[in-house]
Every structure is written in structure tokens, then in C-alpha cells.
Amino acid sequence: MSRAYDAVLMHPPAIFDANERPRFFGPMARTVEEGTEQLIIPSIGLFSIADYLDRNGFRVAIDNIGARVVADKSFELAKYIDTINARVCGISLHWLAHAHGAIYLAKLCKEKHPDSIIVLGGLTATIFHYEIISKYKFIDLVIRGEGEEPFLALMKSVDASRLSTGIPGSTWRRDDKIVVEPSAPSLKDLDEYEFTRIDLVQPGHWFFPTGGSPDVPYWQLPVSRGCSYNCATCGGSSYSYKRYLERNRPTFRSPAKLVEDLRRLREQGVRAVFLFQDPRMGGRRYWEGLLGEFKREGIAVDHITMELFMPADEDYIGRISQLDVSVSLTISPESGSEEVRRRQGRYYSNESLFRTVSICRKYDLPLLVFFMVALGYEDQMTIHETWRVWEKIHSVQRGLGGVGFGPMIVLDPGSRAFDDPRAHGYRIVYKNLEDHVKAFSLPSWHQWLNYETVKLDRRMVANLILDSLERSIHIREKYGIYDRTTAFRERFLVRLNRLILSEVDSAMSLDEGAREAKIADIYDRVKGYIDKVDSGKRACARATVARGIEGMPNGRPTPSGPAAPPRSRAISAPSPRPGSARPLSPPGCP
């Protein structure tokens, strides 16, 4: 990046040094497959901020550092950051899963560019704003809440690499004193901002998938900002917006503006778009206006995905089916247990869920039904309820749509459950940002879990996640979604993940040097076993799992021979069902 910029907005990798040190990501990448284990899909707010700065005369770029790290396992991040020339380096810390990557990226930026202003923003940065400025001296300022107007004010105030006072919604350091400026008001008109400026992104190819469904260039658009619902574990709930982002109610993008957005995206090569947030939150007049505008003006892309935050009736689904474009829907009941779902903040029955599934089947609309596991008050009885619901949905859909699930891994800061865990069936393990950053420095996903429940400790949570993976494989094979070979590979990976948990836990009792050597050895062996499965050596791989990691052959001519170098330093869990209509951010989350 040789060009000089006023601001470069960066999306960090989840784990800063995953290409250098072994990491076992396990099921972390299941929720949004296209995001990879490094969660490379940026928050949509980066694009509205970048466009707003650009329209006001500032030279700005969005740099997807996470995508660069994933695309090139030999990518030298420090050398690359050295090439950046910007007065302000803005780093997104929206999702907690990026805590490790964001903090270490900020540190590197300040080391390479001590005169640049290092800024963090996003939901997680907002929650932990005081701690960030208190503990991390290489970060100059945190922008709290909605960032478009505060970031513009920041850019106007920057003079000779010094900060001026009075930037709304900012927390910063004056000498040794922390200054918390008054919050900025929430945006009133979402139509004033743009979310389609793909031309500002570097590298420009990252959002073009090479697999999955749809296998075409895709993007995401917000129907609204804010939420009417209060799901317990969601950092984008009504509670969170009111308490931390100064937003008392959702603001909706006009139907005409969304039609214009789709046309602009099509002009840039995008053919599939995920419209996140449920239009029905805006009331009947809004959603009827939106579907009517789509019907009159047409939808410029080939496919759209729309969210259902609650079950839908035949009137709504029938009108969606009349759109002259391929459409899929997604709904997130979270649990098949009505009691667990109610405690989660979703107040509807399995009967109403099945009715929605049946209506979608009637109108040939694919519906992805998304679940989570190891929620508050979850136990063996409730998880079996969830598994039975999975199977019933498959029996009704008969291949149209699908069932997805993802482990929570981290409970959202700023959610009701994080702020009042006992009331929602949780115990928080890592309570501040620094603890999370340290946790993400550990080698395995099960060590990153930031919560327990009142019924499950962290190891039980991890085992329940793997049990659910195995059950989903059985159901997908039963209904013809997986063939026998695919099912074998997926089961093998689950069993391998169980062994990884035990082996990593054992390695943690060693001193630092021996521990790192042990973790590297586990990684190399696991990589070798996966390569054997992928090359069709099923019998050898089955025997490998049966004997455990220590007893398995590693594919070397002799026990003392060198192991083949891994292509990546990360191991993931089985991937979700191929061909599922998967949104670009976790369903139900802004």
C-alpha cells in the first residue's frame, strides 16, 4: 500500500499469529463458513464510515488484513504494515472474537508508525473503551457507538498528528488522564450512508468465494440499524443498543434506497446479497412497502437471503415467493427446547417453527434453520430435544433448505447474559478484554470459551458441541445430504477434535519450551492424519484415531524422519453442509 491516505480502516484477523504458531480452531469457523476460521468478513459499519470520509474529501481505504493472512500463509504482516502510509489507522473491534487480532495489530501499527493515530471502534471496543485506553498505551483513541459522525469529526480535528478535544463518542488519553467525551447521538436517517463501497476495499477479491452456496460474488446489506428483540446472548439486542450505543429504536433503510443499493452492487459484479435484520420489525407498512418496491422496480442481483426473527405466516412468505428472483430465508430458534429458547429471549413454539418450515416448503423457498448449543440451562435432555427438532425439520424440508448450528465460543459482551450472567444461566470466565486477549493466545478453541452455564462446565460445553456435530453428521447422512465418504471424513474429524482436547490439556502442564514443542508435534500429526483421510486412506486413518494421537503413524519413512510441513498452522472442525444458503453474518445478529 504505497499510496498516502488520511485514514486506513483495517479489519483484523481473529488470531494475530495463527500462521506462525499452531492453532486448533475446531468448530469456531462453523457459524459462517465463508468467513473462514479467521472470520474475515468485516463489519458493515467499516463501509459506511469509509464512504462518509471519502465523500467529505478524505483519502481513505479499507484493508482486510484478515483476508490477506488467510490468502497467503507466508504473508509477512509486519513488513506489510510498514508500507502503510496513513495519518490515522482505524482498527475494527466489533466482534469479541477479533480481540487478539485487533489488539496486536494496533500494537504493530504504533510500532511501525509512531506518529499515526491508532483508533479502535466497534461494539466490543465500545464495551471495553475505558480498559483499552487504560491498559494499551499504543492505542490513542476509542470511538464508542455508531462511528460515522465521530470518525468524521476525528479526521477534521487531526492536526500534525495531535488530537483535538471534543470529539463526540470518543475515549482518549490526555497525558495520564483518560477523557471520556459525551456520547454521540444515534443516526436518525440510515439513507444518508452507503454500504456498497466495495471499491474502497483492499484486497479487492476477498468477497468472491471459490465454493459454497451461492458460488457467486456476494455482499450484505442492512435493512435497519438497531433491533426490537432482546435475545439474551446477543450484543446487538435492543438492550445493548440502548445501554451502549444510545439507540432506543431501530432506524430503517428506505425500500427505494435498498433497490438502489442492489443496483450498485450488481454494477460492481455482486450477484447474491444477504439482507440482514427482519423487515417485519418496521411494521406491516414497511415490509409491504419493501416487497412492493422489489416487485415494481425489480431486484438487480440474482439471489437474496432474508432473515426471519420470528416464525412467519403464509401471507408474508407467499409475497416473498412472488419476487422475480431466487430467494432463501433464514431463522434462528437457537434451541429445539422451548424452555431454553424462552430463556434465550425467543418466545415461540416448535409448532409455529414447523409451520413456517412447512409453508416455505409449500412455496419452494429454501429455509436455513440455525441453532446454537450449550446455551444457558442447556443439559443432556434439552439437547436431545434440539436433535429431534433437527431431524423433524429435515423430514419436512426433504432437501430444500437445511439445518445449521454453530457453537457460541464467546458470549457477546454487552449482552444481557454477559452483564447479568446468573439471571440467564451463565457464569463468565473471562470478564475483561485483557483476559480474552490472553485466552486467544492459547492453542485450542476449547480454551477460548469465555463462559460456563449453570449446568455445564467448559469441558462439558466443548463435549456437547462435539456431540452435536456427530449427531448432525448422522442426520445429514440419513437424509442424503452427506454421502458415506463425506460422513466418514466428518466423523473422523470430530473424533480427532476429541483427541486434540485431551492432548492439548495434557501439554499445558509442561514448562513453556516443552509445551510449545508438544503443541507443534500434535499439530503436525493431526495435519498428517487429515491429509491421509483426504487422500482416501480410510483404514489407516481409522486406525490412527483408534490408537490416539501418541500412537499413530505420522506418514514418515522412519520414526526419526522429518514430518512434512503443514500448509497452514490452523486446524478446523468439520465444515457445515455444502450447498446451504448461509448468510454473511450470524443470523439474528447485526
C-alpha positions in Angstrom: 0.0 0.0 0.0 2.3 2.7 -1.3 -0.3 5.5 -1.7 -0.7 8.0 1.1 -4.0 8.0 2.9 -5.7 10.2 5.5 -7.2 7.1 7.1 -6.9 3.3 6.6 -9.6 1.3 8.2 -8.5 -2.3 9.0 -10.3 -5.5 9.6 -8.0 -7.7 11.7 -7.6 -11.4 11.7 -9.2 -13.2 14.7 -5.9 -14.6 15.8 -2.9 -12.4 15.1 -0.2 -15.1 14.8 -2.1 -18.1 13.6 0.2 -18.5 10.6 3.2 -18.6 12.9 2.0 -20.7 15.9 -0.2 -23.8 15.8 -3.8 -23.2 16.5 -6.7 -25.6 16.7 -9.8 -23.6 15.7 -12.1 -26.6 15.9 -15.7 -25.6 15.3 -15.1 -21.8 15.5 -15.5 -21.4 11.8 -18.8 -23.3 11.5 -21.1 -20.4 12.1 -20.2 -18.5 8.9 -18.2 -20.8 6.7 -17.3 -18.1 4.2 -15.6 -16.2 7.0 -13.0 -18.9 7.5 -11.5 -19.6 10.9 -10.1 -16.1 10.9 -13.5 -14.5 10.5 -12.5 -12.4 7.6 -15.9 -10.8 6.8 -15.8 -7.2 8.1 -18.5 -5.3 10.0 -20.7 -3.4 7.5 -20.0 -0.2 9.5 -16.5 0.0 8.1 -18.0 0.6 4.7 -20.4 3.4 5.8 -17.6 5.1 7.7 -15.2 4.8 4.8 -17.7 6.1 2.3 -18.6 9.0 4.6 -15.0 10.1 4.9 -14.5 9.7 1.1 -17.5 11.9 0.4 -16.1 14.5 2.7 -12.8 14.8 0.9 -10.6 12.4 2.8 -8.4 9.8 1.2 -9.5 6.5 2.7 -9.2 2.8 2.2 -10.5 -0.4 3.9 -7.8 -3.0 4.3 -8.9 -6.6 5.1 -5.8 -7.7 6.9 -7.6 -10.9 7.9 -8.2 -11.9 4.3 -4.5 -11.2 3.5 -3.5 -13.5 6.3 -5.8 -16.3 5.1 -4.9 -16.0 1.4 -1.2 -16.2 1.9 0.2 -18.4 4.7 3.6 -16.9 4.2 2.2 -13.3 4.4 4.6 -11.1 6.4 2.3 -8.9 8.3 5.0 -6.7 9.9 6.6 -5.9 6.6 3.2 -5.1 5.1 2.2 -2.8 7.9 5.5 -1.0 7.3 4.3 0.0 3.9 1.1 1.7 5.1 1.1 5.5 4.9 -1.8 6.9 6.8 -2.4 9.7 9.4 -5.0 7.6 11.1 -5.1 3.8 11.4 -8.6 2.7 12.4 -9.0 -0.9 13.5 -12.3 -2.7 13.8 -13.0 -4.4 17.1 -16.7 -5.1 16.6 -16.8 -8.8 17.4 -15.1 -10.1 20.6 -13.6 -13.0 18.5 -11.2 -10.4 16.9 -9.9 -9.2 20.3 -6.5 -10.9 19.9 -6.0 -9.8 16.3 -7.2 -6.2 16.9 -5.0 -5.5 19.9 -1.8 -7.0 18.4 -2.5 -5.3 15.1 -2.9 -1.9 16.9 0.4 -2.6 18.7 2.2 -3.3 15.4 0.8 -0.3 13.7 2.0 2.0 16.5 5.5 0.3 16.5 5.8 0.9 12.7 4.1 4.3 12.6 4.5 6.1 16.0 3.3 9.4 14.6 0.0 7.9 13.3 -3.1 8.0 15.4 -4.3 4.5 16.3 -8.1 4.2 16.7 -10.3 1.3 17.7 -14.1 1.1 17.2 -17.0 -1.3 17.1 -19.3 -2.9 19.6 -16.6 -4.7 21.7 -14.4 -1.6 21.7 -17.3 0.4 22.9 -18.0 -2.0 25.8 -14.3 -2.1 26.9 -13.4 1.5 25.9 -12.1 2.6 29.3 -10.0 -0.6 29.8 -8.5 -0.2 26.3 -7.3 3.3 26.8 -6.1 2.4 30.4 -4.1 -0.6 29.5 -2.9 -0.3 25.9 -0.8 2.8 25.6 -0.3 2.2 21.9 -4.0 2.9 21.2 -4.7 6.6 21.1 -8.5 6.7 21.0 -11.6 4.6 21.0 -14.7 5.6 19.1 -17.8 4.4 21.0 -21.1 3.6 19.4 -22.1 4.5 15.9 -18.9 5.7 14.2 -19.8 7.7 11.1 -20.1 11.2 12.6 -17.4 10.8 15.3 -14.9 9.5 12.8 -15.5 12.4 10.5 -15.1 14.8 13.5 -11.8 13.0 14.3 -10.5 13.4 10.8 -11.4 17.1 10.8 -9.6 17.6 14.2 -6.4 15.8 13.3 -3.6 18.4 13.1 0.0 17.4 12.9 -0.7 14.0 14.4 -2.2 15.6 17.6 -5.8 15.1 18.8 -8.1 18.0 19.5 -10.7 17.8 22.3 -14.4 17.4 22.0 -14.8 14.5 19.5 -18.2 13.1 20.4 -18.4 9.5 21.4 -14.6 9.2 22.0 -12.4 8.0 24.8 -8.8 9.1 24.7 -5.8 10.0 26.8 -4.6 13.4 27.7 -1.2 12.9 29.3 -2.0 10.3 32.0 -5.7 11.3 32.3 -8.4 9.4 30.5 -11.0 11.6 28.8 -14.5 10.2 28.2 -16.3 12.6 25.8 -20.1 12.7 25.8 -21.8 10.1 23.6 -22.6 10.9 20.0 -26.4 10.7 19.2 -27.5 7.7 17.1 -28.1 8.2 13.4 -31.7 9.2 12.5 -31.6 8.6 8.8 -29.9 5.4 7.5 -30.4 6.6 3.9 -27.6 9.2 4.4 -25.0 6.5 4.5 -23.7 4.0 1.9 -22.9 0.3 2.4 -21.9 -0.6 -1.1 -18.4 0.9 -1.5 -16.6 -2.3 -2.4 -14.3 -0.2 -4.5 -12.7 1.0 -1.3 -11.6 -2.4 -0.1 -8.2 -4.0 -0.5 -7.6 -6.7 -1.5 -10.5 -6.4 -3.9 -11.1 -10.1 -4.5 -11.7 -11.4 -1.0 -15.5 -11.5 -1.1 -15.6 -13.7 -4.2 -16.0 -17.2 -2.9 -14.5 -20.3 -4.5 -17.0 -22.7 -3.1 -20.2 -22.9 -1.0 -23.6 -21.6 -1.9 -24.2 -19.5 -3.8 -20.9 -19.8 -5.5 -21.0 -16.3 -6.8 -19.8 -12.9 -5.6 -21.9 -11.9 -2.6 -22.4 -9.0 -0.3 -24.5 -7.9 2.7 -26.9 -5.0 3.3 -28.6 -3.8 6.4 -32.3 -3.4 6.4 -32.1 -1.5 9.6 -29.7 -0.4 12.4 -30.8 -1.5 15.8 -33.1 -4.2 17.0 -36.6 -4.7 18.6 -35.7 -8.0 20.2 -33.9 -8.8 23.4 -32.1 -12.1 22.8 -30.1 -12.9 26.0 -26.7 -13.6 24.4 -26.8 -11.1 21.6 -24.6 -8.0 21.7 -26.8 -6.4 19.1 -30.0 -6.7 21.1 -32.4 -3.9 21.9 -30.9 -3.8 25.4 -27.3 -3.5 24.1 -28.2 -0.7 21.6 -30.0 1.3 24.4 -27.3 0.9 27.0 -24.2 1.2 25.0 -25.0 2.8 21.6 -27.5 5.4 22.6 -30.1 3.9 20.3 -33.7 3.5 21.6 -35.3 2.1 18.5 -34.3 0.7 15.1 -33.8 3.0 12.1 -34.8 1.5 8.7 -33.3 2.0 5.3 -36.0 3.0 2.8 -37.2 0.5 0.2 -36.1 2.8 -2.6 -32.6 3.0 -1.2 -32.3 -0.7 -0.9 -33.3 -1.1 -4.5 -30.6 1.4 -5.4 -28.1 -0.5 -3.3 -28.8 -3.7 -5.1 -28.3 -2.0 -8.5 -25.0 -0.5 -7.3 -23.8 -3.9 -6.1 -24.7 -5.5 -9.4 -22.7 -2.9 -11.3 -19.7 -4.0 -9.2 -20.2 -7.7 -10.0 -22.1 -8.8 -6.9 -24.8 -11.3 -7.7 -26.0 -12.5 -4.3 -26.9 -10.3 -1.3 -27.8 -11.1 2.3 -30.3 -8.6 3.7 -29.7 -8.8 7.4 -32.3 -7.8 10.0 -36.0 -8.8 9.7 -38.0 -6.2 7.7 -41.1 -7.0 9.8 -39.5 -5.1 12.7 -40.5 -2.0 10.8 -44.2 -3.0 10.9 -46.5 -4.1 8.2 -46.4 -0.8 6.3 -42.7 -1.0 6.0 -42.4 -4.7 4.9 -45.2 -4.4 2.4 -43.6 -1.3 1.0 -40.2 -3.1 0.7 -41.6 -6.1 -1.0 -43.8 -3.9 -3.2 -40.8 -1.8 -4.3 -38.8 -5.0 -5.0 -41.7 -6.2 -7.2 -42.2 -2.9 -9.1 -38.5 -2.0 -9.6 -37.0 -5.5 -9.8 -34.1 -6.9 -7.9 -30.8 -6.4 -9.7 -28.9 -9.3 -8.2 -29.6 -13.0 -8.9 -30.2 -14.1 -5.3 -31.2 -12.6 -1.9 -31.3 -14.1 1.6 -33.7 -12.6 4.1 -34.0 -13.1 7.9 -36.9 -14.1 10.0 -36.6 -13.2 13.6 -39.9 -14.9 14.4 -41.9 -17.6 12.5 -43.8 -16.2 9.5 -47.3 -16.6 8.3 -48.4 -17.7 4.8 -49.2 -14.1 3.8 -45.6 -12.9 4.3 -43.9 -16.0 2.8 -46.3 -16.1 -0.1 -45.5 -12.5 -1.0 -41.7 -13.2 -0.8 -42.2 -16.1 -3.2 -43.7 -13.8 -5.8 -40.5 -11.8 -6.2 -38.9 -12.4 -9.6 -35.6 -13.5 -8.1 -34.1 -16.5 -6.3 -34.8 -16.1 -2.5 -33.8 -18.0 0.6 -34.8 -17.4 4.2 -33.1 -18.0 7.5 -34.5 -18.3 11.0 -32.7 -18.8 14.3 -34.7 -20.6 17.0 -31.3 -21.3 18.7 -32.6 -24.3 20.7 -35.1 -27.1 20.0 -36.1 -26.9 23.6 -38.9 -24.3 24.0 -37.8 -23.6 27.6 -34.2 -22.9 26.7 -35.4 -20.8 23.7 -37.7 -18.8 26.0 -34.9 -18.1 28.4 -32.8 -17.0 25.4 -35.5 -14.4 24.6 -37.2 -16.0 21.7 -40.9 -16.6 22.5 -42.3 -19.0 20.1 -43.2 -22.7 20.0 -41.8 -25.6 18.0 -45.3 -25.9 16.4 -45.0 -22.4 15.0 -41.5 -23.1 13.8 -42.6 -26.3 12.0 -45.5 -24.4 10.5 -43.0 -21.9 9.0 -40.9 -24.7 7.7 -43.9 -26.3 6.0 -45.1 -23.0 4.4 -41.6 -22.4 3.0 -41.6 -26.0 1.6 -45.1 -25.3 0.0 -43.7 -22.2 -1.8 -40.4 -23.9 -2.7 -38.4 -21.3 -0.6 -35.2 -22.7 0.9 -35.1 -22.1 4.7 -32.0 -22.4 6.8 -32.9 -23.1 10.4 -30.0 -22.1 12.6 -29.3 -23.4 16.1 -26.7 -22.9 18.8 -25.8 -25.4 21.5 -24.6 -25.2 25.1 -26.9 -22.2 25.9 -27.9 -21.2 29.4 -29.9 -24.0 31.2 -28.9 -26.5 28.5 -28.4 -30.1 29.5 -28.5 -33.6 28.0 -32.3 -33.7 28.0 -32.7 -30.3 26.2 -30.0 -31.0 23.6 -31.8 -34.3 22.7 -34.9 -32.1 22.2 -32.9 -30.0 19.8 -31.6 -33.0 17.9 -35.1 -34.3 17.5 -36.2 -30.9 16.1 -33.3 -31.1 13.6 -34.5 -34.4 12.3 -38.1 -33.4 12.0 -37.1 -30.3 10.0 -35.1 -32.4 7.6 -38.0 -34.7 7.2 -40.3 -31.8 6.3 -37.9 -29.9 4.1 -36.8 -33.0 2.0 -33.6 -31.3 0.8 -35.0 -27.8 0.4 -33.1 -25.6 2.9 -31.3 -27.1 5.8 -30.4 -27.1 9.4 -27.2 -25.3 10.6 -25.7 -24.9 14.0 -22.7 -23.2 15.5 -21.1 -23.1 18.9 -21.2 -19.8 20.7 -17.5 -20.0 21.9 -17.7 -16.4 23.3 -20.7 -14.8 24.9 -21.2 -11.3 23.5 -20.0 -8.5 25.8 -22.8 -6.0 26.2 -25.5 -8.7 26.0 -27.9 -9.2 28.9 -26.3 -12.6 29.6 -22.8 -11.1 29.8 -23.9 -8.2 32.0 -26.1 -10.3 34.3 -25.0 -13.9 33.7 -26.6 -15.5 36.8 -30.0 -14.4 35.7 -29.6 -16.1 32.4 -27.9 -19.3 33.4 -24.3 -18.5 32.7 -21.0 -18.0 34.6 -18.5 -15.7 32.9 -14.9 -17.0 32.8 -13.1 -14.0 31.2 -14.6 -10.8 32.3 -12.4 -8.1 30.8 -10.7 -7.6 27.4 -7.2 -8.4 28.6 -8.3 -11.8 29.8 -9.9 -12.5 26.4 -6.7 -11.5 24.6 -4.7 -13.8 26.8 -7.2 -16.6 26.3 -7.0 -16.3 22.5 -3.2 -16.7 22.8 -3.8 -20.3 23.9 -3.7 -23.0 21.3 -7.1 -24.6 21.2 -10.7 -23.4 20.8 -12.0 -25.0 24.0 -9.6 -22.8 25.9 -11.2 -19.7 24.3 -14.7 -20.4 25.7 -15.5 -17.4 27.9 -18.4 -18.9 29.7 -19.8 -21.9 31.6 -23.5 -22.5 32.2 -25.2 -23.3 35.5 -25.4 -26.9 34.3 -22.2 -27.3 32.2 -18.6 -26.5 32.9 -16.3 -25.5 30.0 -15.2 -29.1 29.2 -18.8 -30.3 29.2 -19.7 -27.4 26.9 -16.9 -28.5 24.5 -18.0 -32.1 24.6 -21.7 -31.1 24.0 -20.6 -29.1 20.9 -18.7 -32.2 19.5 -21.6 -34.5 20.4 -23.9 -32.2 18.4 -21.5 -32.3 15.5 -21.7 -36.1 15.5 -25.4 -36.0 15.7 -25.7 -33.6 12.8 -23.5 -35.8 10.7 -25.8 -38.8 11.4 -28.9 -36.8 10.4 -27.3 -35.4 7.2 -26.2 -38.9 6.1 -29.6 -40.3 6.9 -31.3 -37.7 4.7 -28.8 -38.0 1.8 -27.1 -34.6 2.4 -23.8 -36.4 3.1 -22.7 -39.5 1.2 -20.9 -42.2 3.0 -17.4 -40.9 2.2 -18.2 -37.4 3.4 -19.9 -38.7 6.5 -16.8 -40.8 7.3 -14.5 -37.8 7.0 -16.7 -35.6 9.1 -16.9 -38.2 11.9 -13.2 -38.7 11.7 -12.6 -35.0 12.2 -14.9 -34.9 15.3 -13.1 -37.9 16.9 -9.8 -36.2 16.1 -11.0 -33.0 17.8 -11.8 -35.0 20.9 -8.3 -36.3 21.0 -6.9 -32.8 20.4 -8.8 -31.5 23.5 -7.1 -34.2 25.7 -3.7 -33.8 24.2 -3.7 -30.0 24.4 -4.8 -30.2 28.1 -2.0 -32.6 28.8 0.5 -30.3 27.1 -0.5 -27.3 29.2 1.0 -28.9 32.3 4.5 -28.8 30.8 7.0 -26.0 31.0 6.9 -23.4 28.2 9.5 -24.9 25.9 8.3 -28.4 26.2 4.7 -27.2 25.9 5.3 -25.4 22.6 7.2 -28.4 21.2 4.3 -30.7 22.2 1.7 -28.5 20.7 3.7 -28.3 17.4 4.0 -32.1 17.4 0.3 -32.5 17.9 -0.4 -30.1 15.1 1.9 -31.8 12.7 0.5 -35.3 13.4 -3.1 -34.1 13.2 -2.4 -32.4 9.9 -0.9 -35.7 8.6 -4.0 -37.6 9.6 -6.3 -35.2 7.8 -4.2 -35.5 4.7 -4.5 -39.3 4.8 -8.2 -39.1 5.0 -8.4 -36.6 2.2 -6.2 -38.8 0.1 -8.5 -41.8 0.7 -6.5 -43.8 3.2 -9.6 -44.5 5.3 -8.4 -47.7 7.0 -5.1 -46.1 8.2 -6.9 -43.0 9.4 -9.5 -45.1 11.3 -6.7 -47.0 13.0 -5.0 -43.7 13.8 -7.9 -42.4 15.8 -8.4 -45.7 17.5 -4.9 -45.7 18.9 -4.9 -42.0 19.8 -2.5 -39.2 18.7 0.6 -40.6 20.5 0.3 -44.0 19.0 -0.5 -43.0 15.4 1.9 -43.2 12.5 2.7 -39.8 11.0 3.4 -40.8 7.4 7.2 -40.6 7.7 9.5 -43.3 6.3 11.1 -43.8 9.7 10.1 -42.5 13.2 13.1 -40.1 13.2 12.4 -38.7 9.7 11.1 -35.1 9.3 7.4 -34.5 9.1 6.0 -32.8 6.0 5.5 -29.1 6.7 1.8 -28.1 7.1 0.2 -25.8 4.6 -1.4 -23.9 7.4 -0.9 -23.5 11.1 -4.6 -23.9 11.9 -6.9 -26.9 12.2 -10.7 -26.5 11.9 -13.7 -28.7 12.7 -15.9 -30.3 10.0 -17.4 -27.7 7.7 -21.1 -27.1 7.5 -23.3 -28.7 5.0 -22.2 -27.9 1.4 -24.9 -26.0 -0.5 -26.6 -24.5 2.4 -27.9 -20.9 2.0 -25.7 -19.3 4.6 -25.8 -15.6 5.5 -22.8 -13.4 5.8 -23.1 -12.7 9.5 -24.6 -14.9 12.2 -28.4 -15.0 11.8 -30.1 -12.6 14.1 -27.0 -10.5 14.7 -26.3 -7.1 13.2 
